[in-house]
């Protein structure tokens, strides 16, 4: 399968048979925002400016991690300044995820707790933290000031509420991993919706469409289901791709690991079950997508407001669809998942293994 023409990967993208999803490759065509080349360049510069990655690591790894490819394949139609803010925030999110992992690996509960507290505070008053001594807090504050500028305060409040929950979930994952606690399947699914930030990526569809959606749309069963399924696919496909690596690393947070521990499945059976759930997400999304598009038709009642909201709904649903292909190819092109090429399978080469915190 040829790599996407605008991707950082210029050779054929090989997908292992166990991870290959023909329906994605056939029915979810890859698309990319035309701003992508500048997006990649500017996010790379932002990572440097905010000291989130060293110059050496940015030069060697930033493009190959494909973080901007992921966002440029998702939020199509977004104004350039919105996509740039979203992409920078997404790059920050990956760096934060790596700091979280390093704090767990190096057993730094004090450092993690301070970071968690500071993020909660910065989320509510980002302008007060633009010059914070920790680059992770300053970079987060910068991203939030920009994201908060696009839609009314009601959207900002909702986003903040959703991200407070994500921060708290990362704290729960910290405690589970340091305590060797493998959550049950139901506990894991609930926590995963937060650690994968389902609500956040869905919220960001709105500034990309230029409209804050009314509650009657966001809470409509078909719209909510389409949004959830697009995110569940991403989270569970990530688990499918990561399962062998995470078992080898004594991880506790993976749907497959919960199935093995609490449902008595073998590794092979767990892989089959996670894949079944992934494929079921795709099929169920197609039905929910049709329902959400019917909702847009109903909203388009001939009024100016009806036309505006209906167009935004259609844009959001189209981008939910784009998430499937963007996530799928990201997992096979990003250096983040090429564990076999790392010198040390336990330590990603693009992270600062001695990140700020307790030693």
C-alpha positions as CSV (number, residue, x, y, z in Angstrom):
1,X,0.0,0.0,0.0
2,X,1.6,3.3,-1.0
3,X,2.1,5.8,1.7
4,X,0.0,8.9,1.6
5,X,1.6,11.3,-0.9
6,X,2.0,14.1,1.6
7,X,3.1,12.0,4.5
8,X,6.7,12.0,5.8
9,X,6.9,8.4,4.7
10,X,7.8,8.2,1.0
11,X,8.0,4.4,0.7
12,X,5.4,1.6,0.7
13,X,3.7,1.4,4.1
14,X,3.7,-2.2,5.2
15,X,0.9,-3.2,7.5
16,X,1.4,-6.5,9.3
17,X,-1.4,-9.0,8.5
18,X,-2.5,-9.2,12.1
19,X,-3.1,-5.4,12.1
20,X,-4.4,-5.0,8.5
21,X,-8.0,-3.7,8.2
22,X,-9.0,-3.9,4.6
23,X,-12.2,-2.0,5.2
24,X,-10.2,1.0,6.3
25,X,-7.9,0.8,3.3
26,X,-10.8,0.4,0.9
27,X,-13.7,2.5,2.4
28,X,-12.0,5.2,4.4
29,X,-9.7,7.1,1.9
30,X,-6.9,9.1,3.3
31,X,-7.1,12.8,3.0
32,X,-4.8,15.6,4.3
33,X,-5.3,19.3,5.0
34,X,-3.5,21.4,2.4
35,X,-1.8,23.3,5.2
36,X,0.1,20.2,6.3
37,X,3.6,21.1,5.0
38,X,3.6,24.5,6.9
39,X,1.9,22.8,9.8
40,X,4.8,20.3,10.2
41,X,7.4,23.1,9.9
42,X,5.7,25.4,12.4
43,X,4.9,22.7,15.0
44,X,8.6,21.6,14.8
45,X,9.6,25.2,15.5
46,X,7.0,25.4,18.3
47,X,8.5,22.3,20.0
48,X,11.9,24.0,19.9
49,X,10.7,27.4,21.0
50,X,8.8,26.0,24.0
51,X,11.7,23.7,24.9
52,X,9.5,20.6,24.8
53,X,12.1,18.6,22.9
54,X,15.8,19.3,22.5
55,X,17.1,20.6,19.2
56,X,18.8,17.3,18.5
57,X,15.7,15.3,19.1
58,X,13.5,17.7,17.1
59,X,15.9,17.4,14.2
60,X,16.2,13.6,14.4
61,X,12.7,12.5,15.4
62,X,10.0,15.2,15.1
63,X,9.0,14.7,11.5
64,X,9.2,10.9,11.7
65,X,6.8,10.9,14.7
66,X,4.1,12.1,12.3
67,X,2.2,14.0,15.0
68,X,1.2,16.7,12.4
69,X,0.2,14.0,9.9
70,X,-2.3,12.7,12.5
71,X,-4.0,16.1,13.1
72,X,-3.8,17.2,9.4
73,X,-5.6,14.0,8.5
74,X,-8.4,14.5,11.0
75,X,-9.4,18.2,11.2
76,X,-9.9,18.8,7.5
77,X,-11.5,22.1,6.6
78,X,-10.2,23.8,9.8
79,X,-8.9,27.4,9.4
80,X,-5.1,27.3,9.3
81,X,-4.7,29.0,12.7
82,X,-7.1,26.5,14.3
83,X,-5.3,23.5,12.8
84,X,-1.9,25.0,14.0
85,X,-3.2,25.4,17.5
86,X,-4.7,21.9,17.6
87,X,-1.5,20.4,16.1
88,X,0.7,22.1,18.7
89,X,-1.6,21.1,21.5
90,X,-1.5,17.5,20.1
91,X,2.3,17.5,20.0
92,X,2.3,18.8,23.6
93,X,-0.1,16.0,24.6
94,X,2.3,13.3,23.3
95,X,5.2,15.0,25.2
96,X,3.0,15.0,28.3
97,X,2.2,11.4,27.8
98,X,5.9,10.6,27.6
99,X,6.6,12.6,30.8
100,X,3.9,10.6,32.5
101,X,5.4,7.4,31.4
102,X,8.9,8.4,32.5
103,X,7.6,9.5,35.9
104,X,6.1,6.0,36.3
105,X,9.2,4.2,35.0
106,X,11.5,6.1,37.3
107,X,9.0,6.0,40.3
108,X,8.6,9.7,40.7
109,X,5.2,10.1,42.5
110,X,6.2,13.5,43.9
111,X,7.1,14.9,40.5
112,X,3.9,13.5,39.0
113,X,1.7,15.0,41.7
114,X,3.2,18.4,41.3
115,X,2.7,18.3,37.5
116,X,-0.9,17.1,37.9
117,X,-1.7,20.0,40.3
118,X,0.0,22.5,38.1
119,X,-1.8,21.4,35.0
120,X,-5.2,21.7,36.8
121,X,-4.3,25.3,37.8
122,X,-2.9,26.2,34.3
123,X,-6.0,24.9,32.6
124,X,-8.2,27.4,34.5
125,X,-5.8,30.4,34.1
126,X,-3.4,29.7,31.2
127,X,-2.3,33.3,30.8
128,X,-0.8,33.2,34.3
129,X,1.5,30.3,33.4
130,X,3.0,31.3,30.0
131,X,6.4,31.9,31.7
132,X,6.3,28.9,34.0
133,X,9.7,27.4,34.7
134,X,8.6,23.9,33.6
135,X,8.4,23.9,29.8
136,X,5.6,21.4,29.9
137,X,3.4,23.8,31.8
138,X,4.4,26.9,29.8
139,X,3.8,25.0,26.5
140,X,0.4,23.8,27.7
141,X,-0.6,27.4,28.8
142,X,0.4,28.7,25.4
143,X,-1.6,26.0,23.6
144,X,-4.7,26.7,25.8
145,X,-4.6,30.5,25.3
146,X,-4.7,29.9,21.6
147,X,-7.4,27.2,21.7
148,X,-9.6,29.3,24.0
149,X,-9.6,32.2,21.5
150,X,-11.7,30.5,18.8
151,X,-15.1,29.9,20.4
152,X,-17.2,31.4,23.2
153,X,-16.5,30.9,26.9
154,X,-19.2,28.2,27.1
155,X,-17.0,26.0,24.8
156,X,-13.9,26.9,26.8
157,X,-15.6,25.9,30.0
158,X,-16.7,22.6,28.5
159,X,-13.2,21.9,27.2
160,X,-11.6,22.7,30.5
161,X,-14.1,20.5,32.4
162,X,-13.3,17.6,30.0
163,X,-9.5,18.1,30.3
164,X,-9.6,18.3,34.1
165,X,-11.1,14.8,33.9
166,X,-8.3,13.6,31.6
167,X,-5.7,14.9,34.0
168,X,-7.4,13.0,36.8
169,X,-7.5,9.8,34.8
170,X,-3.8,10.1,34.1
171,X,-3.3,10.2,37.8
172,X,-5.4,7.0,38.2
173,X,-3.3,5.3,35.5
174,X,-0.1,6.4,37.4
175,X,-1.4,4.7,40.6
176,X,-2.5,1.6,38.7
177,X,0.8,1.2,36.9
178,X,3.0,1.9,39.9
179,X,0.8,-0.4,42.0
180,X,0.7,-3.2,39.4
181,X,-3.1,-3.0,39.3
182,X,-4.7,-4.3,36.2
183,X,-8.2,-2.9,35.9
184,X,-11.2,-5.0,35.0
185,X,-12.5,-4.8,31.4
186,X,-15.3,-2.4,32.4
187,X,-13.0,-0.3,34.6
188,X,-10.4,-0.1,31.8
189,X,-12.9,0.9,29.1
190,X,-14.2,3.7,31.3
191,X,-10.7,4.9,32.2
192,X,-9.5,4.6,28.6
193,X,-12.1,7.0,27.3
194,X,-10.5,9.6,29.6
195,X,-6.8,8.8,29.1
196,X,-7.3,8.7,25.3
197,X,-9.2,12.0,25.7
198,X,-12.3,11.0,23.7
199,X,-14.2,14.2,24.6
200,X,-11.3,16.5,23.9
201,X,-10.7,15.4,20.3
202,X,-14.5,15.6,19.7
203,X,-14.7,19.1,21.3
204,X,-12.0,20.2,18.9
205,X,-14.1,19.3,15.9
206,X,-16.2,22.5,16.7
207,X,-13.5,25.2,16.3
208,X,-12.4,23.3,13.2
209,X,-15.9,23.8,11.8
210,X,-16.1,27.3,13.1
211,X,-19.3,26.8,15.2
212,X,-20.0,25.8,18.8
213,X,-22.7,23.1,18.4
214,X,-25.8,23.4,20.5
215,X,-26.5,20.8,23.2
216,X,-29.4,19.4,21.1
217,X,-26.8,18.3,18.5
218,X,-23.9,17.3,20.8
219,X,-26.3,15.2,23.0
220,X,-28.2,13.8,20.1
221,X,-27.9,9.9,20.3
222,X,-26.7,9.4,16.8
223,X,-24.2,12.3,16.8
224,X,-22.8,11.2,20.2
225,X,-22.6,7.6,19.1
226,X,-20.7,8.4,15.9
227,X,-18.3,10.6,17.9
228,X,-17.7,7.8,20.5
229,X,-17.2,5.1,18.0
230,X,-14.6,7.1,16.1
231,X,-12.7,7.5,19.3
232,X,-13.2,4.0,20.6
233,X,-11.8,2.7,17.3
234,X,-8.7,4.8,17.8
235,X,-8.1,3.7,21.4
236,X,-8.7,0.0,20.8
237,X,-6.7,-0.1,17.6
238,X,-3.8,1.5,19.6
239,X,-4.2,-1.3,22.2
240,X,-4.2,-3.9,19.4
241,X,-1.0,-2.5,18.0
242,X,0.7,-2.1,21.4
243,X,-0.4,-5.3,23.1
244,X,2.8,-7.5,22.5
245,X,5.1,-4.5,23.5
246,X,3.1,-3.7,26.6
247,X,2.9,-7.3,27.7
248,X,6.7,-7.5,27.3
249,X,7.1,-4.3,29.4
250,X,4.9,-5.5,32.3
251,X,2.2,-2.9,31.4
252,X,-1.2,-3.0,33.1
253,X,-3.2,-0.7,30.8
254,X,-4.4,-2.4,27.7
255,X,-7.7,-3.9,26.8
256,X,-6.0,-7.1,25.8
257,X,-4.2,-7.3,29.2
258,X,-7.5,-6.8,31.1
259,X,-9.1,-9.5,29.0
260,X,-6.2,-11.9,29.7
261,X,-6.2,-11.1,33.5
262,X,-9.9,-10.9,34.2
263,X,-11.6,-12.9,31.5
264,X,-9.1,-15.7,31.3
265,X,-8.3,-15.3,27.6
266,X,-5.0,-16.5,26.1
267,X,-2.8,-13.9,24.4
268,X,-4.0,-15.2,21.0
269,X,-7.7,-15.0,22.1
270,X,-7.2,-11.5,23.5
271,X,-5.8,-10.3,20.1
272,X,-8.8,-11.8,18.3
273,X,-11.2,-10.2,20.7
274,X,-9.6,-6.7,20.6
275,X,-9.6,-7.0,16.8
276,X,-13.3,-8.0,16.8
277,X,-14.1,-4.9,18.8
278,X,-12.1,-2.7,16.5
279,X,-13.9,-4.1,13.4
280,X,-17.3,-3.8,15.2
281,X,-16.6,-0.1,15.8
282,X,-16.1,0.5,12.1
283,X,-19.3,-1.2,11.1
284,X,-21.4,0.5,13.9
285,X,-19.9,3.8,12.9
286,X,-21.3,3.5,9.4
287,X,-24.8,3.3,10.9
288,X,-24.3,6.1,13.3
289,X,-22.8,8.3,10.6
290,X,-25.9,7.9,8.5
291,X,-28.1,8.9,11.5
292,X,-25.9,11.9,12.3
293,X,-26.1,13.1,8.7
294,X,-29.9,12.7,8.8
295,X,-29.9,14.9,11.8
296,X,-28.0,17.6,9.8
297,X,-30.7,17.4,7.1
298,X,-33.4,17.9,9.7
299,X,-31.5,21.0,11.2
300,X,-31.2,22.5,7.7
301,X,-34.6,24.1,7.9
302,X,-34.0,27.1,5.5
303,X,-33.0,29.5,8.2
304,X,-29.6,31.1,8.3
305,X,-28.9,29.5,11.7
306,X,-30.2,26.1,10.6
307,X,-27.9,26.2,7.5
308,X,-24.9,27.2,9.6
309,X,-25.4,24.5,12.2
310,X,-26.2,21.8,9.6
311,X,-23.0,22.6,7.7
312,X,-21.0,22.3,11.0
313,X,-22.6,19.0,11.8
314,X,-21.7,17.6,8.4
315,X,-18.1,18.9,8.7
316,X,-17.8,17.3,12.2
317,X,-19.2,14.0,11.0
318,X,-16.9,14.0,7.9
319,X,-13.9,14.5,10.2
320,X,-15.1,11.7,12.5
321,X,-14.8,9.5,9.4
322,X,-11.3,10.9,8.6
323,X,-10.2,9.9,12.1
324,X,-10.3,6.2,11.2
325,X,-7.9,6.4,8.3
326,X,-5.7,9.0,10.0
327,X,-5.3,6.9,13.1
328,X,-4.8,3.7,11.2
329,X,-1.9,4.9,9.0
330,X,-0.4,6.9,11.9
331,X,0.2,3.7,13.8
332,X,2.1,2.2,10.8
333,X,4.1,5.3,9.9
334,X,5.0,7.0,13.2
335,X,8.3,6.3,14.8
336,X,6.4,6.3,18.0
337,X,5.4,2.7,17.4
338,X,8.5,1.3,15.7
339,X,9.8,-0.3,18.8
340,X,11.9,-2.9,17.0
341,X,14.1,-0.1,15.7
342,X,14.9,1.3,19.2
343,X,18.2,0.6,20.9
344,X,16.3,0.0,24.1
345,X,12.7,-1.3,23.7
346,X,11.9,0.1,27.1
347,X,13.0,3.7,26.4
348,X,11.7,5.6,23.3
349,X,14.7,7.4,21.7
350,X,12.8,10.6,21.3
351,X,12.1,11.2,25.0
352,X,14.2,12.9,27.7
353,X,14.6,9.8,29.9
354,X,15.5,12.0,32.9
355,X,12.7,14.5,32.6
356,X,12.1,17.0,35.4
357,X,11.2,15.6,38.7
358,X,12.4,13.4,41.6
359,X,15.4,11.3,40.7
